[in-house]
Amino acid sequence: MGVGVDCDVLVIGGGIVGLSTAHALSRLAPGTRVVVLEKEAGPARHQTGRNSGVIHSGIYYRPGSLKARFAVSGAAEMVKFCAEHDIAHEVTGKLIVATERDELPRLHALVQRGRENGIPVRELGPAQIAEYEPEVRGLAAIHVGTTGIVDYGRVAAQLAESSGAEIVYGGTVDLISRRPAGVAVRTTAGTVVRSRVLVNCAGLQCDRIARLAGDEPGMRIVPFRGEYYDLVRPSLVRGLVYPVPDPAFPFLGVHLTRGIGGGVHVGPNAVPALAREGYGWGTISPRDLGDELAWPGSWRMAARHWRYGTGEIRRSLSKRSFTEAVRRLLPAVTSADLVPAAAGVRAQAVLRDGTLVDDFLIREAPRTVHVLNAPSPAATASLPIGREVARRALAALAAG
């Protein structure tokens, strides 16, 4: 590719949301010239390629929210997309299990929420739990039939191939210049792209891209690392088993996920990462930490949720504590059953007042669409998210 490129829509970020946006642009407006810039050597190297591979049903999310609407429709679309492109996937269903009495009201609230979101939900007692998962113990559970599993890295690669977009790997965006007719973007590899419309799908870097474009996003990304283990005895778990989540947090708790390859993933917890791409405690970025500490929302969030955070850090630093969390669901598990697996980092948007942004957040500026909060279930919801972002980009294109 030459140093200078002209296009109609430039997408920054080659994760599943950026690639889905490029794919949707080609479907909604054939002939639109689309370029995707991805700083890594290939697609899906961060959130997309490092999650537990679950096709979420949408049961957790507030009725009417973007997460609820896009996860429910996105799950069905994802299964269809995978079938059309011969991508290995499975609709497994899952159990959400209450192990303590104080979780029962939250479990019942999830049943109601599932029904409001149009999701098939079945309530189970202890004997019925054992029919699905003989090794799992709980007071009550719900079975959610539409949950599935897939390799989202494969999905992202297929979206890239099907989109018809020109995808440029291996250069970090370091300059964005707004012009009367559009934007000009430069990367550290020396590539310059001139585009009529800019779409920011940069995930862990999305707030920085927004500010490079001259827009104050009103939030900052605070990275949370999710640490996983693999289960040495995968026969202990047949499918997917989740605890009842705490509604105060956008995290789902330590869960058990049988992957598409047959292994069982255990996790993740959610601990503050010391770098936006910090996949272990040893990876520290002074710049990332400095940005986080300079944001008032980080301190307000910490003051509000320090007790929850302390528990997560304890489970990160102590395998014994992590094992205890798993044993609440799966009593047969021992520390020796858990071997460390690759971690992921969640790009969590935090507002100035310390609020953890709960819904997907898409904002617009002149000739620009910014996706500012798209953590889980964004992979599940990626096809409808991409279509929504593409529609907004095409509207900006039409406005001239």
Salt bridges, closest charged atoms under 4 A:
ASP6 OD1 - ARG194 NE 2.77
ASP8 OD1 - ARG33 NH2 3.12
ASP8 OD1 - ARG196 NH1 3.35
GLU40 OE2 - LYS39 NZ 2.93
GLU40 OE2 - HIS46 NE2 2.70
GLU77 OE2 - ARG387 NH2 2.74
GLU84 OE2 - LYS80 NZ 2.99
GLU103 OE2 - ARG328 NH2 2.71
GLU123 OE1 - HIS108 ND1 3.61
GLU123 OE2 - ARG115 NH2 3.88
ASP174 OD1 - ARG186 NE 3.09
ASP207 OD1 - ARG276 NH1 2.58
ASP215 OD2 - ARG178 NH2 2.72
ASP215 OD2 - HIS370 NE2 2.73
GLU216 OE2 - ARG220 NH1 3.04
GLU227 OE2 - ARG225 NE 3.15
ASP230 OD1 - HIS265 ND1 2.82
GLU277 OE2 - LYS39 NZ 2.75
GLU277 OE2 - HIS46 NE2 3.79
ASP288 OD1 - ARG208 NH2 2.67
ASP291 OD2 - ARG208 NH2 2.89
GLU312 OE2 - ARG315 NH2 2.69
GLU324 OE2 - ARG320 NE 3.96
ASP337 OD2 - ARG233 NH2 2.86
GLU364 OE2 - ARG392 NH1 3.17
GLU388 OE2 - ARG392 NE 2.84
